[in-house]
Every structure is written in C-alpha cells, then in structure tokens.
Amino acid sequence: MGDRFYTQQLERTGWMPIANGEWVHKQRRRKMAWTDESKAQAVEMYQEQEPTPETSMEVVKDIADEHAKHQQREAQVADQQVVDEYQ
C-alpha cells in the first residue's frame, strides 16, 4: 500500500505499522469533547469547590485537568479495543 494510506491511517487512528508486523501508537493531543453531561458535571464540580475570585482559576484548571484525564482514559480503552479486534 502507498504512503497515502498509511498517512491517513496515522492521522485518523494514531496507529502506524513498523517493521516485522509491529504497530506503534503515536501520542497525540485529542480534542476535548464537551457533552451536555460533562458540562453539567464540570459546573457541579466548580460549584462544589465554592471558588473565590482568588481561587477561581485554580479550580477551573483542576476541573479541566480531571476532565482531560478522564477523556484520555476513555481514548486508551477505545484504542485497546481496536487493537484487540485486529489481533
């Protein structure tokens, strides 16, 4: 197959083949998907922290980090399921 196929596969899935039939996952930053549920959860977490003007930015950063970790865990599980299907 040509380079175009592998380039498109890498961009879409993050996986690329290397020598000896092995596959490597390219680490990439995923876009953060805010659903209605995740927005509601973020607002609830923010309100639970009872932020003040001095701590508001720290609270928002902590919530965003927690959401990013959750998204990353979900992406890893989805990636592993794809790998398991092809093995």
C-alpha positions as CSV (number, residue, x, y, z in Angstrom):
1,M,0.0,0.0,0.0
2,G,1.1,3.5,-0.6
3,D,2.2,6.3,1.7
4,R,-1.2,8.0,1.4
5,F,-2.9,5.0,3.0
6,Y,-0.5,4.9,6.0
7,T,-0.6,8.7,6.4
8,Q,-4.4,8.7,6.5
9,Q,-4.4,5.8,8.9
10,L,-1.9,7.5,11.2
11,E,-3.9,10.7,11.2
12,R,-7.2,9.0,11.9
13,T,-6.3,6.3,14.4
14,G,-2.9,7.3,15.7
15,W,-1.6,3.8,14.9
16,M,1.1,3.1,12.3
17,P,2.9,-0.1,11.2
18,I,6.6,-0.6,11.7
19,A,9.0,-3.4,10.7
20,N,8.2,-7.0,11.5
21,G,4.4,-6.5,11.6
22,E,4.5,-4.5,14.8
23,W,2.3,-1.5,15.4
24,V,3.2,1.8,17.2
25,H,0.7,4.3,18.7
26,K,1.6,7.9,18.0
27,Q,0.8,10.0,21.0
28,R,-1.3,12.9,20.0
29,R,-3.4,15.5,21.8
30,R,-7.0,14.8,21.4
31,K,-9.7,17.4,21.1
32,M,-11.7,17.8,24.2
33,A,-15.3,16.8,23.6
34,W,-17.7,18.6,25.9
35,T,-21.0,16.9,26.0
36,D,-24.0,18.2,28.0
37,E,-23.3,15.6,30.7
38,S,-19.6,16.6,31.0
39,K,-20.6,20.3,31.1
40,A,-23.1,19.7,33.8
41,Q,-20.5,17.7,35.8
42,A,-17.9,20.5,35.4
43,V,-20.4,23.1,36.6
44,E,-21.3,20.9,39.6
45,M,-17.6,20.3,40.4
46,Y,-17.0,24.1,40.2
47,Q,-19.8,25.0,42.5
48,E,-18.8,22.3,45.0
49,Q,-15.4,23.9,45.3
50,E,-17.0,27.3,46.3
51,P,-14.4,29.3,44.4
52,T,-13.4,32.8,45.4
53,P,-12.1,35.4,42.9
54,E,-8.6,34.4,44.1
55,T,-9.0,30.6,43.6
56,S,-11.3,30.5,40.6
57,M,-8.6,30.0,38.0
58,E,-7.0,27.2,40.0
59,V,-10.4,25.4,40.4
60,V,-11.1,25.7,36.7
61,K,-7.6,24.3,35.9
62,D,-8.1,21.4,38.2
63,I,-11.5,20.6,36.7
64,A,-10.1,20.8,33.1
65,D,-7.2,18.5,34.1
66,E,-9.6,16.0,35.6
67,H,-11.8,16.0,32.5
68,A,-8.7,15.6,30.2
69,K,-7.5,12.6,32.3
70,H,-11.0,11.1,32.0
71,Q,-11.1,11.6,28.2
72,Q,-7.6,10.2,27.9
73,R,-8.6,7.0,29.8
74,E,-11.6,6.6,27.6
75,A,-9.5,7.0,24.5
76,Q,-7.0,4.4,25.7
77,V,-9.8,2.0,26.3
78,A,-11.2,2.6,22.8
79,D,-7.7,2.2,21.2
80,Q,-7.1,-1.0,23.1
81,Q,-10.5,-2.4,21.8
82,V,-9.4,-1.6,18.3
83,V,-6.1,-3.4,18.8
84,D,-7.9,-6.4,20.3
85,E,-10.2,-6.6,17.3
86,Y,-7.2,-6.9,14.9
87,Q,-5.3,-9.4,16.9
